[in-house]
């Protein structure tokens, strides 16, 4: 696989794109409340992106599973929706929902990508625990990402933590390299597989990756709805999703999608 190592200048440009992502996700967390439509959240994200001089990465993306390009700036996935939920004028958030928002931009030729799961109003203890565990799975990756470490070691810790909490890791979707394009090499799984062990990733200074665990409350099995985009859990139990863009530096990593 051809992995591009980024210069310090390029990392700073990715950080600028990441700052736009962070600003938008922070705003959406403030305004995501009962009664708000996911289309409204999308319109806010699109306007903030334009105001920043950036381009929304997801809007217009095509998929072989759908005849329509993705219509939103954000992926807005509620409860059992895992990822790629389409923003809707008719779907209003309700107290007790959990909403996963995935969002990315391109700015000055470089990309940033992040995701967060938001509890709407009063959520149950079980849903809050799912959110907390998923966030911690991402935190494990950030804490352990150091040059010369094999990714399989980190993926094993991520998987073990999630599964020891009684949850399962979605295996159909993984993280990715990021830079000039939203999706670059290498693929960054949140679990250990024979494929990963056969061709392990050795973290290297200058690598920039988007790490994005998706954790299900029940089975790891998922399916895609008839719209060709929205991925849901087969058992209809909830799912949570967190993501950051990180750069490998000399003694560890830097998160590029935080202020």
Number of C-alpha atoms within 10 A of each C-alpha: 9 7 15 16 16 17 12 12 9 17 23 15 21 30 25 21 26 29 20 28 31 23 17 23 22 13 14 20 17 10 13 21 18 15 12 16 18 28 20 17 24 25 15 18 24 20 14 18 22 12 11 14 13 21 20 22 20 21 18 13 12 14 12 9 12 13 11 14 15 22 16 26 28 31 27 26 26 25 21 22 27 29 24 22 25 21 22 16 12 10 13 15 19 20 14 16 21 28 29 28 28 25 27 29 26 27 22 13 15 22 27 32 31 25 27 22 26 23 21 19 15 13 16 14 9 11 19 18 14 25 25 13 20 28 21 17 25 20 17 15 22 21 12 16 24 22 19 12 14 16 24 21 17 23 23 15 18 24 20 18 18 23 15 9 12 14 21 21 26 22 17 11 16 16 22 19 23 25 26 17 14 19 16 19 18 19 18 21 26 29 22 20 14 8 8 16 13 8 10 15 19 14 19 20 19 20 24 31 28 29 27 28 32 27 29 32 24 17 19 19 16 19 16 17 14 10 14 17 23 18 19 25 23 15 15 16 16 24 33 33 27 24 24 26 29 29 30 23 19 11 10 17 21 18 17 27 26 17 12
